[in-house]
């Protein structure tokens, strides 16, 4: 998947948003997001109240939201996790014992296109 349009929109939204190539290990990253992290690792990126996390912080992010049993958390919106599960993108309220998931998009590609 190509993420360059998202990167362009994020930089136009706020010139302080920074991305960088990443040459390290991406073993824990779902295949559908590997190109984003390899070509445009979101070093310091907030877009439409969504904070995207760099690859270096993703392990800690997974631990923080492990109670969700989600496939992969890659961003937050006001502290609510944004995550992948079975190819779809969801969010759920943080700090809730048994949070109800809300479907944001049926595919990662659609999610980034709709931002």
VMD Tcl script that builds the backbone (N, CA, C; Angstrom):
set m [mol new atoms 345]
animate dup $m
set s [atomselect $m all]
$s set {name element resname resid chain x y z} {
  {N N UNK 1 A 0.832 -1.182 0.000}
  {CA C UNK 1 A 0.000 0.000 0.000}
  {C C UNK 1 A 0.877 1.246 0.000}
  {N N UNK 2 A 0.466 2.238 -0.717}
  {CA C UNK 2 A 1.179 3.511 -0.829}
  {C C UNK 2 A 0.610 4.520 0.165}
  {N N UNK 3 A 1.457 5.075 1.001}
  {CA C UNK 3 A 1.032 6.018 2.031}
  {C C UNK 3 A 1.439 7.457 1.726}
  {N N UNK 4 A 1.983 7.729 0.560}
  {CA C UNK 4 A 2.507 9.065 0.262}
  {C C UNK 4 A 1.435 10.156 0.302}
  {N N UNK 5 A 0.221 9.846 -0.112}
  {CA C UNK 5 A -0.861 10.859 -0.064}
  {C C UNK 5 A -1.171 11.237 1.379}
  {N N UNK 6 A -1.194 10.245 2.262}
  {CA C UNK 6 A -1.412 10.531 3.678}
  {C C UNK 6 A -0.286 11.413 4.220}
  {N N UNK 7 A 0.946 11.091 3.886}
  {CA C UNK 7 A 2.093 11.873 4.352}
  {C C UNK 7 A 1.973 13.307 3.858}
  {N N UNK 8 A 1.634 13.497 2.591}
  {CA C UNK 8 A 1.456 14.845 2.028}
  {C C UNK 8 A 0.368 15.607 2.777}
  {N N UNK 9 A -0.788 14.964 3.002}
  {CA C UNK 9 A -1.892 15.625 3.710}
  {C C UNK 9 A -1.490 15.992 5.135}
  {N N UNK 10 A -0.780 15.097 5.805}
  {CA C UNK 10 A -0.377 15.351 7.190}
  {C C UNK 10 A 0.579 16.531 7.275}
  {N N UNK 11 A 1.496 16.641 6.337}
  {CA C UNK 11 A 2.459 17.752 6.338}
  {C C UNK 11 A 1.759 19.060 5.974}
  {N N UNK 12 A 0.817 19.017 5.032}
  {CA C UNK 12 A 0.043 20.221 4.704}
  {C C UNK 12 A -0.807 20.658 5.899}
  {N N UNK 13 A -1.335 19.711 6.641}
  {CA C UNK 13 A -2.147 19.982 7.827}
  {C C UNK 13 A -1.328 20.715 8.892}
  {N N UNK 14 A -0.095 20.278 9.069}
  {CA C UNK 14 A 0.789 20.894 10.054}
  {C C UNK 14 A 2.232 20.618 9.642}
  {N N UNK 15 A 2.950 21.661 9.306}
  {CA C UNK 15 A 4.331 21.519 8.824}
  {C C UNK 15 A 5.257 20.925 9.882}
  {N N UNK 16 A 4.831 20.902 11.143}
  {CA C UNK 16 A 5.654 20.297 12.198}
  {C C UNK 16 A 5.600 18.777 12.169}
  {N N UNK 17 A 4.641 18.199 11.458}
  {CA C UNK 17 A 4.576 16.740 11.332}
  {C C UNK 17 A 5.815 16.249 10.607}
  {N N UNK 18 A 6.487 15.275 11.206}
  {CA C UNK 18 A 7.724 14.774 10.612}
  {C C UNK 18 A 7.691 13.257 10.441}
  {N N UNK 19 A 8.195 12.842 9.305}
  {CA C UNK 19 A 8.309 11.439 8.936}
  {C C UNK 19 A 9.757 11.160 8.575}
  {N N UNK 20 A 10.162 9.900 8.664}
  {CA C UNK 20 A 11.519 9.522 8.305}
  {C C UNK 20 A 11.531 8.065 7.863}
  {N N UNK 21 A 12.454 7.726 6.984}
  {CA C UNK 21 A 12.625 6.326 6.600}
  {C C UNK 21 A 13.119 5.542 7.818}
  {N N UNK 22 A 12.766 4.261 7.854}
  {CA C UNK 22 A 13.196 3.400 8.942}
  {C C UNK 22 A 13.813 2.146 8.338}
  {N N UNK 23 A 15.033 1.845 8.743}
  {CA C UNK 23 A 15.748 0.703 8.176}
  {C C UNK 23 A 15.878 -0.473 9.129}
  {N N UNK 24 A 15.248 -0.380 10.284}
  {CA C UNK 24 A 15.373 -1.437 11.275}
  {C C UNK 24 A 14.393 -2.579 11.063}
  {N N UNK 25 A 14.300 -3.406 12.083}
  {CA C UNK 25 A 13.445 -4.589 12.081}
  {C C UNK 25 A 11.974 -4.197 12.154}
  {N N UNK 26 A 11.157 -4.789 11.312}
  {CA C UNK 26 A 9.712 -4.549 11.316}
  {C C UNK 26 A 8.931 -5.845 11.545}
  {N N UNK 27 A 9.527 -6.803 12.220}
  {CA C UNK 27 A 8.900 -8.113 12.414}
  {C C UNK 27 A 7.554 -8.051 13.125}
  {N N UNK 28 A 7.360 -7.155 14.067}
  {CA C UNK 28 A 6.105 -7.090 14.801}
  {C C UNK 28 A 5.025 -6.256 14.135}
  {N N UNK 29 A 5.348 -5.680 12.988}
  {CA C UNK 29 A 4.414 -4.793 12.274}
  {C C UNK 29 A 3.602 -5.615 11.278}
  {N N UNK 30 A 2.279 -5.441 11.261}
  {CA C UNK 30 A 1.482 -6.144 10.246}
  {C C UNK 30 A 1.926 -5.758 8.830}
  {N N UNK 31 A 1.874 -6.715 7.928}
  {CA C UNK 31 A 2.333 -6.488 6.561}
  {C C UNK 31 A 1.698 -5.255 5.923}
  {N N UNK 32 A 0.432 -5.023 6.187}
  {CA C UNK 32 A -0.281 -3.920 5.556}
  {C C UNK 32 A 0.268 -2.551 5.982}
  {N N UNK 33 A 0.993 -2.482 7.098}
  {CA C UNK 33 A 1.564 -1.218 7.568}
  {C C UNK 33 A 3.079 -1.124 7.412}
  {N N UNK 34 A 3.720 -2.190 6.974}
  {CA C UNK 34 A 5.185 -2.175 6.879}
  {C C UNK 34 A 5.705 -1.083 5.951}
  {N N UNK 35 A 5.040 -0.852 4.841}
  {CA C UNK 35 A 5.497 0.186 3.917}
  {C C UNK 35 A 5.429 1.572 4.559}
  {N N UNK 36 A 4.382 1.827 5.340}
  {CA C UNK 36 A 4.295 3.108 6.040}
  {C C UNK 36 A 5.505 3.298 6.938}
  {N N UNK 37 A 5.810 2.305 7.760}
  {CA C UNK 37 A 6.902 2.452 8.714}
  {C C UNK 37 A 8.280 2.417 8.058}
  {N N UNK 38 A 8.434 1.690 6.981}
  {CA C UNK 38 A 9.720 1.655 6.297}
  {C C UNK 38 A 9.994 2.972 5.555}
  {N N UNK 39 A 9.007 3.475 4.842}
  {CA C UNK 39 A 9.208 4.667 4.004}
  {C C UNK 39 A 8.883 5.974 4.712}
  {N N UNK 40 A 7.952 5.942 5.665}
  {CA C UNK 40 A 7.451 7.184 6.272}
  {C C UNK 40 A 7.128 6.986 7.749}
  {N N UNK 41 A 8.092 6.531 8.511}
  {CA C UNK 41 A 7.908 6.328 9.938}
  {C C UNK 41 A 7.440 7.642 10.568}
  {N N UNK 42 A 6.255 7.671 11.190}
  {CA C UNK 42 A 5.727 8.922 11.750}
  {C C UNK 42 A 6.444 9.313 13.045}
  {N N UNK 43 A 7.499 10.073 12.909}
  {CA C UNK 43 A 8.336 10.469 14.043}
  {C C UNK 43 A 7.557 11.337 15.033}
  {N N UNK 44 A 6.917 12.367 14.538}
  {CA C UNK 44 A 6.110 13.272 15.361}
  {C C UNK 44 A 4.946 13.724 14.499}
  {N N UNK 45 A 3.839 12.987 14.559}
  {CA C UNK 45 A 2.723 13.240 13.654}
  {C C UNK 45 A 1.398 13.245 14.400}
  {N N UNK 46 A 0.693 14.375 14.294}
  {CA C UNK 46 A -0.691 14.486 14.742}
  {C C UNK 46 A -1.487 15.058 13.580}
  {N N UNK 47 A -2.610 14.394 13.290}
  {CA C UNK 47 A -3.427 14.769 12.136}
  {C C UNK 47 A -4.882 14.543 12.503}
  {N N UNK 48 A -5.695 15.605 12.463}
  {CA C UNK 48 A -7.116 15.501 12.827}
  {C C UNK 48 A -7.307 14.886 14.212}
  {N N UNK 49 A -6.533 15.352 15.182}
  {CA C UNK 49 A -6.571 14.866 16.572}
  {C C UNK 49 A -6.103 13.427 16.743}
  {N N UNK 50 A -5.487 12.870 15.729}
  {CA C UNK 50 A -4.966 11.500 15.799}
  {C C UNK 50 A -3.452 11.563 15.907}
  {N N UNK 51 A -2.927 10.901 16.900}
  {CA C UNK 51 A -1.469 10.827 17.057}
  {C C UNK 51 A -0.998 9.482 16.536}
  {N N UNK 52 A -0.108 9.529 15.553}
  {CA C UNK 52 A 0.488 8.320 14.994}
  {C C UNK 52 A 1.819 8.094 15.677}
  {N N UNK 53 A 2.101 6.844 16.008}
  {CA C UNK 53 A 3.294 6.528 16.780}
  {C C UNK 53 A 4.404 5.973 15.902}
  {N N UNK 54 A 5.653 6.385 16.176}
  {CA C UNK 54 A 6.787 5.841 15.427}
  {C C UNK 54 A 7.054 4.398 15.814}
  {N N UNK 55 A 7.723 3.697 14.947}
  {CA C UNK 55 A 7.999 2.275 15.165}
  {C C UNK 55 A 8.707 2.038 16.497}
  {N N UNK 56 A 9.518 2.978 16.920}
  {CA C UNK 56 A 10.267 2.820 18.164}
  {C C UNK 56 A 9.363 2.794 19.403}
  {N N UNK 57 A 8.144 3.297 19.318}
  {CA C UNK 57 A 7.226 3.347 20.457}
  {C C UNK 57 A 6.097 2.314 20.370}
  {N N UNK 58 A 6.047 1.562 19.295}
  {CA C UNK 58 A 4.922 0.655 19.073}
  {C C UNK 58 A 4.851 -0.499 20.065}
  {N N UNK 59 A 5.983 -1.002 20.495}
  {CA C UNK 59 A 5.984 -2.104 21.463}
  {C C UNK 59 A 5.328 -1.670 22.770}
  {N N UNK 60 A 5.697 -0.499 23.269}
  {CA C UNK 60 A 5.095 0.024 24.496}
  {C C UNK 60 A 3.604 0.285 24.307}
  {N N UNK 61 A 3.228 0.755 23.124}
  {CA C UNK 61 A 1.826 1.030 22.830}
  {C C UNK 61 A 0.996 -0.253 22.872}
  {N N UNK 62 A 1.564 -1.344 22.346}
  {CA C UNK 62 A 0.847 -2.626 22.371}
  {C C UNK 62 A 0.604 -3.071 23.809}
  {N N UNK 63 A 1.605 -2.888 24.658}
  {CA C UNK 63 A 1.470 -3.270 26.069}
  {C C UNK 63 A 0.414 -2.425 26.767}
  {N N UNK 64 A 0.419 -1.128 26.479}
  {CA C UNK 64 A -0.520 -0.214 27.127}
  {C C UNK 64 A -1.975 -0.589 26.837}
  {N N UNK 65 A -2.225 -1.049 25.628}
  {CA C UNK 65 A -3.597 -1.372 25.220}
  {C C UNK 65 A -3.800 -2.888 25.043}
  {N N UNK 66 A -3.022 -3.684 25.729}
  {CA C UNK 66 A -3.108 -5.143 25.565}
  {C C UNK 66 A -4.468 -5.709 25.986}
  {N N UNK 67 A -5.165 -5.007 26.868}
  {CA C UNK 67 A -6.481 -5.484 27.323}
  {C C UNK 67 A -7.506 -5.573 26.189}
  {N N UNK 68 A -7.240 -4.926 25.067}
  {CA C UNK 68 A -8.184 -4.948 23.947}
  {C C UNK 68 A -8.160 -6.259 23.176}
  {N N UNK 69 A -7.065 -6.992 23.292}
  {CA C UNK 69 A -6.861 -8.191 22.470}
  {C C UNK 69 A -6.946 -7.849 20.982}
  {N N UNK 70 A -6.471 -6.679 20.634}
  {CA C UNK 70 A -6.464 -6.221 19.250}
  {C C UNK 70 A -5.235 -6.768 18.547}
  {N N UNK 71 A -5.277 -6.752 17.249}
  {CA C UNK 71 A -4.132 -7.216 16.490}
  {C C UNK 71 A -2.952 -6.260 16.632}
  {N N UNK 72 A -3.212 -4.934 16.461}
  {CA C UNK 72 A -2.098 -3.996 16.423}
  {C C UNK 72 A -2.589 -2.565 16.603}
  {N N UNK 73 A -2.141 -1.886 17.657}
  {CA C UNK 73 A -2.467 -0.485 17.902}
  {C C UNK 73 A -1.376 0.360 17.244}
  {N N UNK 74 A -1.779 1.340 16.419}
  {CA C UNK 74 A -0.793 2.168 15.727}
  {C C UNK 74 A -0.993 3.663 15.932}
  {N N UNK 75 A -2.107 4.055 16.565}
  {CA C UNK 75 A -2.387 5.479 16.763}
  {C C UNK 75 A -3.371 5.629 17.914}
  {N N UNK 76 A -3.557 6.889 18.352}
  {CA C UNK 76 A -4.577 7.195 19.349}
  {C C UNK 76 A -5.285 8.488 18.959}
  {N N UNK 77 A -6.486 8.631 19.449}
  {CA C UNK 77 A -7.248 9.874 19.292}
  {C C UNK 77 A -7.761 10.243 20.674}
  {N N UNK 78 A -7.193 11.288 21.237}
  {CA C UNK 78 A -7.540 11.702 22.604}
  {C C UNK 78 A -7.396 10.546 23.592}
  {N N UNK 79 A -6.396 9.730 23.401}
  {CA C UNK 79 A -6.115 8.604 24.285}
  {C C UNK 79 A -6.825 7.317 23.906}
  {N N UNK 80 A -7.809 7.396 23.029}
  {CA C UNK 80 A -8.497 6.186 22.574}
  {C C UNK 80 A -7.650 5.504 21.504}
  {N N UNK 81 A -7.404 4.208 21.640}
  {CA C UNK 81 A -6.553 3.511 20.676}
  {C C UNK 81 A -7.219 3.365 19.308}
  {N N UNK 82 A -6.404 3.409 18.282}
  {CA C UNK 82 A -6.829 3.099 16.916}
  {C C UNK 82 A -6.019 1.876 16.527}
  {N N UNK 83 A -6.719 0.825 16.110}
  {CA C UNK 83 A -6.030 -0.447 15.955}
  {C C UNK 83 A -6.598 -1.285 14.821}
  {N N UNK 84 A -5.782 -2.273 14.429}
  {CA C UNK 84 A -6.182 -3.247 13.416}
  {C C UNK 84 A -6.702 -4.499 14.094}
  {N N UNK 85 A -7.689 -5.083 13.461}
  {CA C UNK 85 A -8.163 -6.395 13.879}
  {C C UNK 85 A -8.832 -7.037 12.670}
  {N N UNK 86 A -8.317 -8.183 12.260}
  {CA C UNK 86 A -8.841 -8.903 11.093}
  {C C UNK 86 A -8.945 -8.003 9.860}
  {N N UNK 87 A -7.941 -7.143 9.662}
  {CA C UNK 87 A -7.875 -6.300 8.469}
  {C C UNK 87 A -8.677 -5.023 8.544}
  {N N UNK 88 A -9.480 -4.855 9.583}
  {CA C UNK 88 A -10.288 -3.641 9.741}
  {C C UNK 88 A -9.629 -2.703 10.755}
  {N N UNK 89 A -10.014 -1.428 10.701}
  {CA C UNK 89 A -9.502 -0.430 11.638}
  {C C UNK 89 A -10.621 -0.066 12.609}
  {N N UNK 90 A -10.290 -0.137 13.909}
  {CA C UNK 90 A -11.254 0.125 14.969}
  {C C UNK 90 A -10.706 1.153 15.953}
  {N N UNK 91 A -11.595 1.658 16.782}
  {CA C UNK 91 A -11.225 2.405 17.967}
  {C C UNK 91 A -12.098 1.901 19.104}
  {N N UNK 92 A -11.707 2.257 20.313}
  {CA C UNK 92 A -12.479 1.894 21.501}
  {C C UNK 92 A -12.126 2.913 22.582}
  {N N UNK 93 A -13.044 3.175 23.492}
  {CA C UNK 93 A -12.736 4.128 24.551}
  {C C UNK 93 A -11.686 3.559 25.511}
  {N N UNK 94 A -10.740 4.398 25.901}
  {CA C UNK 94 A -9.739 3.950 26.872}
  {C C UNK 94 A -10.299 4.098 28.287}
  {N N UNK 95 A -9.751 3.335 29.198}
  {CA C UNK 95 A -10.158 3.419 30.591}
  {C C UNK 95 A -11.489 2.743 30.896}
  {N N UNK 96 A -11.997 1.968 29.957}
  {CA C UNK 96 A -13.263 1.258 30.150}
  {C C UNK 96 A -12.944 -0.219 30.327}
  {N N UNK 97 A -13.576 -0.853 31.303}
  {CA C UNK 97 A -13.270 -2.246 31.632}
  {C C UNK 97 A -13.505 -3.185 30.449}
  {N N UNK 98 A -14.644 -3.087 29.815}
  {CA C UNK 98 A -14.967 -3.909 28.647}
  {C C UNK 98 A -15.428 -2.988 27.517}
  {N N UNK 99 A -14.476 -2.364 26.832}
  {CA C UNK 99 A -14.846 -1.366 25.822}
  {C C UNK 99 A -15.520 -1.985 24.597}
  {N N UNK 100 A -16.484 -1.265 24.075}
  {CA C UNK 100 A -17.133 -1.675 22.834}
  {C C UNK 100 A -16.342 -1.078 21.675}
  {N N UNK 101 A -15.957 -1.933 20.752}
  {CA C UNK 101 A -15.178 -1.482 19.602}
  {C C UNK 101 A -16.074 -0.763 18.601}
  {N N UNK 102 A -15.521 0.275 17.983}
  {CA C UNK 102 A -16.215 1.015 16.931}
  {C C UNK 102 A -15.433 0.867 15.632}
  {N N UNK 103 A -16.078 0.377 14.603}
  {CA C UNK 103 A -15.440 0.213 13.298}
  {C C UNK 103 A -15.212 1.580 12.665}
  {N N UNK 104 A -13.965 1.872 12.305}
  {CA C UNK 104 A -13.635 3.116 11.616}
  {C C UNK 104 A -13.555 2.910 10.109}
  {N N UNK 105 A -13.044 1.750 9.710}
  {CA C UNK 105 A -12.901 1.470 8.285}
  {C C UNK 105 A -12.724 -0.025 8.075}
  {N N UNK 106 A -13.194 -0.504 6.935}
  {CA C UNK 106 A -13.092 -1.937 6.636}
  {C C UNK 106 A -11.715 -2.330 6.123}
  {N N UNK 107 A -10.884 -1.344 5.746}
  {CA C UNK 107 A -9.515 -1.625 5.312}
  {C C UNK 107 A -8.586 -0.511 5.781}
  {N N UNK 108 A -7.316 -0.834 5.908}
  {CA C UNK 108 A -6.314 0.171 6.260}
  {C C UNK 108 A -6.224 1.222 5.153}
  {N N UNK 109 A -6.245 0.771 3.911}
  {CA C UNK 109 A -6.162 1.702 2.786}
  {C C UNK 109 A -7.297 2.723 2.832}
  {N N UNK 110 A -8.509 2.258 3.055}
  {CA C UNK 110 A -9.659 3.181 3.137}
  {C C UNK 110 A -9.509 4.132 4.322}
  {N N UNK 111 A -9.014 3.633 5.440}
  {CA C UNK 111 A -8.826 4.476 6.618}
  {C C UNK 111 A -7.893 5.658 6.315}
  {N N UNK 112 A -6.741 5.363 5.748}
  {CA C UNK 112 A -5.784 6.433 5.466}
  {C C UNK 112 A -6.274 7.351 4.352}
  {N N UNK 113 A -7.027 6.838 3.413}
  {CA C UNK 113 A -7.574 7.661 2.336}
  {C C UNK 113 A -8.635 8.612 2.870}
  {N N UNK 114 A -9.441 8.130 3.814}
  {CA C UNK 114 A -10.550 8.935 4.358}
  {C C UNK 114 A -10.103 9.981 5.373}
  {N N UNK 115 A -8.891 9.908 5.867}
  {CA C UNK 115 A -8.413 10.898 6.844}
  {C C UNK 115 A -8.385 12.288 6.257}
}
mol reanalyze $m
mol bondsrecalc $m
mol representation Tube
mol addrep $m
